[in-house]
Amino acid sequence: MNSENIIQGNSYRFTVLTERLVRLEYSVSGHFEDRTTQMVQNRQFDKPDFQVFKNRNNHQIEIVTKFVHLYYDGGEFSPATLYIDAAYNYGTYMSRWYFGEKIKKNLKGTARTLDKADGEIPLEDGLMTKDGFSYLDDSQSFILADNKFEVRDFPEMDYYYFAYGHDFEGTLKDYYKLTGATPLIPRYALGNWWSRYWPYTQDTYKSLFERFNKEKIPISVAVMDMDWHLVHDVPARFGSGWTGYTWNKKLFPDHRKLIQWLHAQGKHVTVNDHPAAGIRAFEKAYPQVAKRLGLNVDAEEPALFDFQNPKYRDAYFEDVHRPLEKDGIDFWWIDWQQGQNRSSKQVDPLWLLNHYVYHDNDKQHPGNGLTLSRYGGPGSHRYPLGFSGDTVASWKSLAFQPYFTATASNIGYTWWSHDIGGHMKGAYDSELTLRWMQFGVFSPINRLHSSENPFMGKEPWNFDENVRQPMMKFLRLRSSLVPYLDTANYLTHQDGKPLVEPMYYQNPDDKEAYAVRNQYYFGSELIVAPITSPADAVTEEAETKAWLPKGNWYDFFTGVKYEGDTYVNVHRSQDNYPVFVKAGGIVPLNSNYMENVENLPEKLDIRVYPGQANQYILVEHQGSSVAKTIFDFDGEARLNINVQDANHIIPENRKFNILACGNVANEHTHTQQIVWNENTNSQSVKLEFQTDNELVKSLVFEKIQHSKVSFDLKSEIWKQLGKDTNVAQKVSYLNSLGNANLAAMLIELVIA
């Protein structure tokens, strides 16, 4: 720490980290902690401007910055001895926090798991508040220094007070500086994942992926749940087969061959690990483990799970994991469900697992480390990815997940992976599965999953044709989006900007931004308003209420333009989803969606939308090498492209298909193709944006066509909407129909 930032007495210490971030410590012993902890990894901040006053106006200490005024009256920290005023006017009277008091207008953070959740669950507090100030209590966290967890030598109160107002992105950026950056996740993790709790055989698993290839459904991660290892064949004397590390040869007679085949198909492989039962005598690795730990082999003495013990960790990684990784396991799905630490001297096993398993994998794959595990509390973002647990397959569960995902950014936890489609219970509902899958495509990680029930598989061919085709369309879109997603991945790591942000991050003074809980920014160019309820029986379209900020917005799928600064009742068929691109938006897509997502594409579709000047920087990386393609758009007709690729990782003679979108259906956009090579790394393109006056008309016709009303009424509606009347008259007519959902569906387009 910078000693110039510290104000200290016998039992107190204040550290002014920034003008808006202050550390508060109280120690009876007078010993203060300077080592890094589970949560805090850095306290080296530049010296901010502040003043200190002692024994003024009956206060022992006052600390004043541009944004904070701290008052301390001596003695143990309490609401009576310490309070802080923030320089904001968001409260009714004043923005004051009395030490230790819960902040009522907290915008929440996240939770450890969604296991068995059927709808909303309580969330822990996050950093963002409507009050403009918040705090984190680090008093109980263990020391985490030099790759070791240790109990604090001396107990103390150890708090961090944040007063960033409604600068939510600024809050998060300094939180990451304090607690450590989110690692760059592997590019392959951004594609589609196939995961199912099911006793596949080697042949059926291979056949499944051959079917995916045949159907042109891109999958980048193959997840093997429980039955890859011995489960039901474990002798009863050893207890449950839930924990296991020995391949089930009945199901997988030559697992290496299968994994090699999956790798050759461009898939990465992970397997489920429930580590709680330790390593027992029936395991293939047991002799090596027993030798390392000095166990009684004749008595079949188990290696009890003890991740706080370095010798056990060595056995776990070197004797158990390493041979399996040599067989081709790329990373581990750590499924810890056994609760937290049992005493103040024991570290939460989830923390131990997340830390050591992630870093071990990163050591095996430098810069490409990955694990799939549960959230352990603030600081857990350093060990991506998050596995949210086994949710109930219901509309209530789906309705909660967009809010849950976006709000997790309030505590810096940005890489949630859900059981897309729901894990258990529920009933067959093809529309629910489709809408969940569409949300999965526009969420951090798209991992399809289900329980061991023969009727719960998420394979698109299990569903009727009306749902099957949109499912495949959206899974292909997810693969196409990887260049856009990986750019956001880089920005999360480098700049602390999440892929998924609540709407109030960029619109903090608009009350509407707080009201649309399920709506979120998806990267720098898109807004998503998920559909979380079934379609109307008459219109056969689902409705959601979206709020569009100021400016113009374009439907990502149809090209229809919407004016912002208003609510819109959005109606979408099963083939469509509410995704909006900002005016001036630039969205890169890989046109070859079946390509291995780890490869940088040879051809990119660059969608450009008119109406606002914009710069978009496409960031691509291979190992530690980074290339940037800078797109500068003047908002009207000129797009300049500049490529910066010092390490030559971009494919030679890359082709850009430049698509002038907006005001015209995307499939009818004006397209130009340019070729980049190292001799022409800067080019300028003139765009021709077309206006299709028939676009909205054709969409209106389509919506009327599919509505379940009489042919006569359809004809009458079409006739009335075709008259030369103004928008208000058309809206008035539609509202007279007596069917609110039908009227609202058509009004959306009439206004557009």
N, C-alpha and C positions, 0 to 999 in steps of 0.2 A: 504494500500500500504506500501511497504517497504521504509521508509524514506531515506535509504542509496542509493536508486536508483534514487532520485529526484534531479534535478538541477533547481533552481527556482529564479526568479527575481520578480519585482513589478507587471509585467503584463504577464510574460511568465512562463511556467513550462514544463520541459521535464522529462519524466519518462522512464528510460531504463529498460524495462521489461525483455528482453533477449538480447543477443548480436545481434539479428536480428529483434527485435521488439521494437519500441520506440513510446511512447505517446507524442503528441505535443499539448500543450494548450496555447491559448492566450486569456486573459480576460482584458478588459479595466478597469473593476472595481477592478481587483486583486483578485477576488473570483474564486476558482477552485472547480470542482465537484469531490467529493470522493465517492458519493453514486453509487450504481449500476444503470444501465440504461437498456432501452429496449434491446440494443445490448450487452452491456458488463456486465458480472455478476461476474467477478473475476479479480483482479489486483495484487493478491499475488503471485508473481513469485520469485524464488531464485535470489539473487543478482548476476548479471553477471559481468564479467570483463570489465571495461571501463575506459577511461581517460577523464578528462575535462580540457580544456585550455581556459583561459579568456584573452581577449584583446591581441590576438596573430595574426600577419599578417593581421591586419585591421578587424578581426572578433571579435565580442563581446564574442561569445561562440563557442567553438568547442567541440563536443563529439565524441570520437573515440572508436569503438569496433573492433573486428576482422573482422566484416562484414560491418560496417557502419561508415561513417565519415559525421557528421552533422555540417553545418556552419550556424550560426545565427548572423546577423549584427545589431539586435535591431529594435524595432518598431513593428508595426502590421505585422503579418505573411503575406507574399506575395512572389511571385517569385523573387522579388528584395531583400528580406531580409532573406530568408531561403531556403537553398537547401541541398540535401543529396546525397552523393556518396555511391553507393553500391559496394562492393568488388567483382564485377563480370565483365566479358568481353563479355557480350552478345550483347551489343550495338555496333554500328559502331565506335563510338569514346569513349564514357564512359557511365557508368551506373549511370546517374545523374538524379535526380528528383527535379524540382523546385516546391516549395510549391503550391498546388492547381492545377497543370497542369494535364490534362487527360493523362493517360498512353496509348499509341497508340497500343501496342502489348498485350493488355489484352486478355486473353483467355475466357473471359465472364463467367457469372454466370447463373442466371435464370430469370424468369419473373413471374408476379403476376398470370397470367391466360393465357390459350390458347382458351378462349371463342371465338367462331366463326372463329377461325384460319383455313385457308386452305393452309397449308404450313408454311414456315419460318416466324417468327416474330422477332423483335429486342429483344435482351437480355440485362439485366443490367450487369455492370461490376462485375467480381469476384475477388478473391484474387490471382489467378494464372496468371502470365504473362511470355511472352518470355523474357522480359527485366530482370526478376529476382527480381523485386521489385514492390510493390503495396501499396495502402493505403485504409483505410476506414474512412469515415467522420461520426462521431457520434454526431456532434454538434446539430442537430435538434431533436434527440431522447429524449423521455421523461424519467424521472426518474422512475425506476421500482424497488422499495425496499419495503420489508415487505408486499408483495402481493398487493401493491398499485401503481398506475400510478400518477405521479405528474409532473407539469410543472417545468422546471429548474428555480431556484431562480434568477440566473444571467446568461445572455447569454455569450457564449464563443465559440471560435474555439476549437474543440476537435477532433483531428485526431489520427489515429494509422497507423504508417508506418511499413510495412513488407519488409524485405530484405532477403528472404530465397533462392534466386537463383532458381534453378530448383529442389529443395527439396520440391516437392509438398505435399507429405504426411507429412513432417515435418511442413510445413506451416499450414496445416489443423489441425494437432494435437495441435499446440499452439493457433490457432484460437478457437478451442473448449475449451481449458483451459481458454481463455479470455472470451468467450461468454457462456460457459456452455455446458455440454455433451448432445449428442443426447440420449433421453431415450431409454431404451430397449422396443421394441414394443411387444405386445402380440403374442405368437406363432401362434394363429389362424389366424392372419392377413396375414400370409405368404402363406396361401392356396389360392384357387380360390374364387373369389367374384362373386355373381350374382346380377346385378343391372340393372333395366330397368324402364324408365319413362312410366308406363302403369297402367291403372285402374284395377288392379287385384281384384278379389273377394277372400274371404277367401278360398273358395273351389278351385278356379283355381290356387291360390298360393300354396296350399297344393299339388294339383295334379302335378304342375310343379316340385316340389321337389321330389315327388314320381317318376316322370319320370326320373329325374336326377339319383336317386338311381337305378332304373331299368336299365338304360343305363350304370350304373357304371361310372358316371361322378361325381367326388368328389367336393363338394362345402362346404366351411367352413364359409362364411359370406353371410347372406341374407340381401340385401339392399332394403328398401321400399322407393320409391321416392314419389313425391307429394301426390298421391291420398290415402295414408293411412289416411289423415285427411280431414276434410271438405274443399272442394274447390268450387264446383259449387253450393252447397246449402247454401252458405253464403249470407245473405240478402244484397241487393244492397247498403243499407245505410252504410254498414261497409267497402265498397270498395272491393278490390281484395281479392280473397281467397288464394293468393300465400303464405301468412303466416298462419299457423294453428297448433293447438295443441289438437284438439278434434277428436277422432277416428270417421271415417265415418262408421256408423253402417249399412248403406245399403250395403256396400261392405264387412265389417268385423263385423258381428253380435256378434262374441265372439272372439275378438282379443287375449285375454289372452290364450284361448285354442290353438289358432294357434301358438302363440309364445312358449308356453309350448311344443307343438309338435315339433317345429323347434329346440328348445333346446335339446329335447330328441334325436333328430337326429344328435346332435353334431354341430349344426349351431349357430353362433352368429348373433344377429339382430341389425341393425342400421336403423334409419329413417331420412329422409330429413327434415331439419329445415331452412326455409327462415325467419330469425327473424326480418326483417326490419320494419314490420307493428306493432310490439309490441303485446300486449295482449288485445283483444277487447271483448266486452260484450257478444258475442255469444259463447265464449269459455267456456268449462266446468269448467275450473279453475278460471274463472273471479271473482266469489264472494270472494274467498280467496285472490286473487290479489288485488281487490278493497279494502278489509278490511285492508290489510297490508299497502297499499299506500294511504289510505284515499280518494278514488275516489268517485265521485257522481254516485251511481249505477242507480238511477232513470233517470239520464240524459245519461246513458250509456257512461260515460266518459272513454276513452281508457287509458290504460297504455302505453304511448308512449315509443318506444324503446330508452333507455338511459343507455347504459352499463357502463357509467362512474359514474352512481349513484348507490351506494351500496345497497340502498333500492330496486331499480329495480332489481338488480342482485339477491338479496335474493328472491324476488317474482318469478323471472325467474327460479331459481334452486329449491327452496323449494316448491313452489305452482304449478309450471308447469312441470318442468322436473322430479322432484322426484316421483310423482305418476305414470308417464309413465315408469320410470325406474323400479318401483316396479312391473309393469305389464310385464317387461322382456326386455325393451330396454337396450342393452349392452353399446352402445356408440352413439354419434350423428354425423351426417353429416351436418356441418354448411355451408350453401350456401349463403354467403354474396356477393352481386353484386352491392351494392349501392355506391361504390366509397370510398374515404378516408375521413379524417377529414376535417371539414369545416372552421377551424381557427387554429391558432397556439396554442390556449388554449385547443383544443379538441384532444384527442387521436384518431388515426385511429380506427374506430369500429372493423375492422378486427383483429387488435392486441388485443383489449379488449376481443373479442370473443375467439380468439385462446388461449389466456393465461388462462382466467377464465374457459372456458369450458373444456380445457384439464385438468387443475388441479382439477376441480370438479370431473371429471371422474376418475382421478387417486386416488382421495380420496375415491371414492366408490369402486374402484378395485385397491388396493395398489400394485404398481409395474406393473400393467397391464393397465395403462391409455392409452386412445386412443381417437382421434378425427379425422374427415376428413374435411379439410378446405383448404383455399387458402393461398398462400405464401404472407407474409406481409413485407418481407425485411430481412436483416441480423439479425440473432438471432431466426428466425422462426423455425429453426430445433428443438428447444426445445419443439415443439408442433406437433408431427407427428400425422397424415399423411398429405401429400399434395394432394389436388384435383385440377387437372390442367384445368378443365373446358370443355366446350362443343365444341369439334372440329368437323370440317367437315369430313365426311367419304370419304377420297380420298387418292390416292397414295402419293400426295404431303404432306398431313398431316402425314402419316405414315413415310415418308422419313425424316421428321424433328424430330420426337419424340425420336429416339435413341440418337441423338446428344444432344437434349434438356435435356434428362434424365442424361446422363453422365456428361455434362457440369455443371449441377446444383451442383455437388460435389465441384466445385470450390468456392462455397460460403457455403459449408457445408450442403446443403439441399439434403439429400440422399434418402428420402422416398417419391418419387412422385407416385401418383396413377392416371393413365390416363383412359379416356373412351376408353377402348380397343375395337377396331373395328370401332371407330368413332361414334359420337353422332347424327349427323343430316346431311340432304341433301345427296349428293352422289347418286349412283345408285347401283343396285344389282351387286356385284362382289364377288363371293365366294372365289376366290383366294386372293383378298385383305383382306377379313375378316380372312382367315386362316393365312396369313403371319402376320397380326396384332396380332392375338392370339398367334402365336409362339413367337413373340417379347414380348408379355405380360408374357408368361411363363418365359422368361429370362429377366425380368425387376423387379424392387423392389416390386410392388404390381400388381397382375393380376385381375383387376376389369372389367368384361365385362359390357358394358353399351350401351344404345341407346335411341333415342327419342321416343315420343308417336306417332309412325307410325307402323301400323300393320305388315308392311313388313320388319322392320329393326331389329327384334329380333335376338340375337346371339345364340339361341338354335342350337346345332349342327344338330339336326334332320330336321332343316329348309333348309339344304343344300344338294347338291347332294352327292352321296355315296363316290366319289373320295375325297371330302373335309371333309365330315362328319367323316370318320374314322381317318384321321390325327388329326382333332380337338379333338376328344375324347382321342386319344393317348397322345397328348400334355397336355391336362388338367389333365390327370392321372399322367403324368410326373411331372407337377408342384407340385402336392400333394406329390409325392415321394421325391422331392427335399427339402422338408421342413427341414430335419435334417441339410443339407448343408446350407440352407438359414438362419436358426436360429443361426448357428455358426457365420455366417457373421453378423447377427443382434447383437450378443454379442460383436463382435470385433468393430463394429461401436460405440456401447455404451461405451465400456471399453477402446479401443485404438484409437478411432477416425479414423478407416479405413472403407471407404464406401464399400457397396456391389458392386456398379457400379462405376468404375474408368475409366476416359479417358486413352487411351493407353500411353500418354506421362507421366503419373504418374510414371510408372516403367521403361520407356525408354526415359528419358528427352533429351538425346543427339542424338536421332535418328529422323531425319526430317520426316521420314515416319510416326512416331507415331502421328504427328500433322496433317498429310494429311488425315488419315482415320478417319474422324470426327464421323462417326456412329459406329465405332467399339469400344469395351470396354472390360475391365476385369470384370468378373462376379464372385466375390469371389476370393479366393486365387488360385484356380486350373484351372479356365476356362476363355476362350476368346470367345466372341460372335461377329459375323460379320453379322448383320441383313440384311435380304432380304427386300428391299423396292421398288422393281419394278416388273412388271409382267413377266411371263415366256415367253421364246422365242417360236414362233409358230412351229418351226421345231423340236427343241430338247424337247419341253415341260418341260424345266427346267429353273428356274430363276437363274440369275447370279449376283454376287456381288464381288467386289474386296477386298480381305483381305490382310492384312500385318501381317506376323507371325514373332515375334522377334526371336533372336538367340536361337538355340536348336531345339529339335524335338517336334512335336505336333501331337496329335492323334484326328481324327474325333470322337466325342462323340458318334455318332450313328452307324458308320460303322467300326471303329477301324483302318481305313487307316492312315498310318504314313506320315507326311509331314516334310520336312526339313525347318527350319526357316531362318530368316535373308533375307527374300524375300517377294515379292508380289505373291499372288496366285489368279487367276481368278477362283472363286468357283462357281460351278453349283450344284443346288439342286432341286430334285423333290419335290412335295408337301408333301411327307411323311418325308422329311428330312429338316435339318436346319443347317447353318454353326456355329457349336459350337466345339471348340477345347480344348483338355485337354493337359496340359503341360507334358513333360516327367517326370516320377516320381509322377504324379498327383494321388491323392487319393480322391475319391468322394463317400460320404455316401448317400445311398438312402433307403427310406422306401419301402420295397417290397409290403406292404399292403396299397396301395394308397387310399383305401376307409376308412381306419381307421380315427377316429377323430384326426386331426392334433395336438390337444392339448396334446394328450397322447404321452408319450415317447414310441417308437416302441419296440415290443418284438423281432422283427427280422429286421436286417439291412443288405442290400447288400452293400459291400464295394468294389468299383471298384478301382483297382490298375493298373497303367500304368508304363511300364519299362523305363529305360534309364537314370535315374538321382536319386540320393539320395534325400529324402524328409521327412519332418515331417509334419503331419497334425493332429491338435488337434480338435476333435469333441467336441463342447461345448453344453451341454443341461441344461436347467433350469426348475424348477418348483417353482414358487414363488421366494423366495430369495435364494433357494438352487441351487447350481451349481455342475454339474458332468462333468468331462473331460475324454475323451478316447483318449489316445495319440497313434498315429500310426507312427512308425519309420520304414522307408523303405530304404534298402541299395541301391536301384536302380537296383538290379539284381534279387535276389531270396529270400531275407529274409525280412519278415515283423514282427516287434515286436509290441505287443499291450499291453498297460498298462492302467488300468482303475482306476480313482480317483473319488470315490463316497462316501464321508464321511457321507452324509445325506441320503444315500440309496434311491435315486430317480429313478435309472435305474431299469427296470423290472428284477425280479429274473430269472436266467437262460436265459438271453438274448442270442440269436443266431446271429452270424456273418456269413454271406455268403461272403467269400473272393473270388472275381472274378479277375483273372489275365487277363487283357485286353490289347489291342494294338496288331497290326500286325495280328489280327484275328477278324472277325465279332463279335460284342459284345454278340450276342446270342449263340455263340459257344465257349465262354470263359471257361477256366478251373476253376472250382469252388471247394472250400473247405469250409466246415462248422465247426465252432467251437462254443462252448457254454461257456459263461462267468458266473461265480458266485463269490460270495464274497471270496471264499476260493482259487480261482485261478484268481486273478485280473491281472496277467501278463502272457502273452502267446507269443509264437514265432511260426510263420507259414512259411513253405518253399513253395514258389510259383513256378509254372511251366508255363513259358510264351511260348506259341506256335506261330509258324509262319505259316500262311495259304498262301501258294504260289498261291493258286487259288482265293484268296479274290479279288484282284484288277481285275483279269481276269473276274470273275463273275459279278463284278460291271460294267465293260466295256460292257459286253454282254447285261446287263440289260438296260444300257443307249442307246445302239444302237437299241435294241428291241423296245423301246418306241419312238424313233425318227421318225418324219414324212417324211421319204425319201423312195425311192423305195426299194423293197426287194432285187433287184439285187445289188444296191449300198450298202445296209447293208451287204450283203454277201461278197462283195469285200473288204469293210473296215475290216471286221472280219478276212478275209484271210490275208490281208496285216499286220495287227497288230499281227497276230500269227506267222509271219516269224521271223527267228532268226537274227534280225537286231537290231542295237543299238537305244537308245532313240532319238538321233538326227535324224536318218533316219525315225523313226516313226513320229516324229513331222513334219519333212519336208513333208512327205506323206500327213498327215492330213491337213496341210496348203495348199496343192494343190487341195483340194476338192472344193474350191470355196464357201464354206459356213463357215464364220468365227465363228459363234456361235457353230455349230456342231464340228468344229475343236477344239475350245477352251475347250468345255466340255470334250472331250476325252483326250486332251493334259494334263489336270489337273491330270487324273489318270495315264496316261502313265509316266509322270514325277514322280508321287508318287510311 
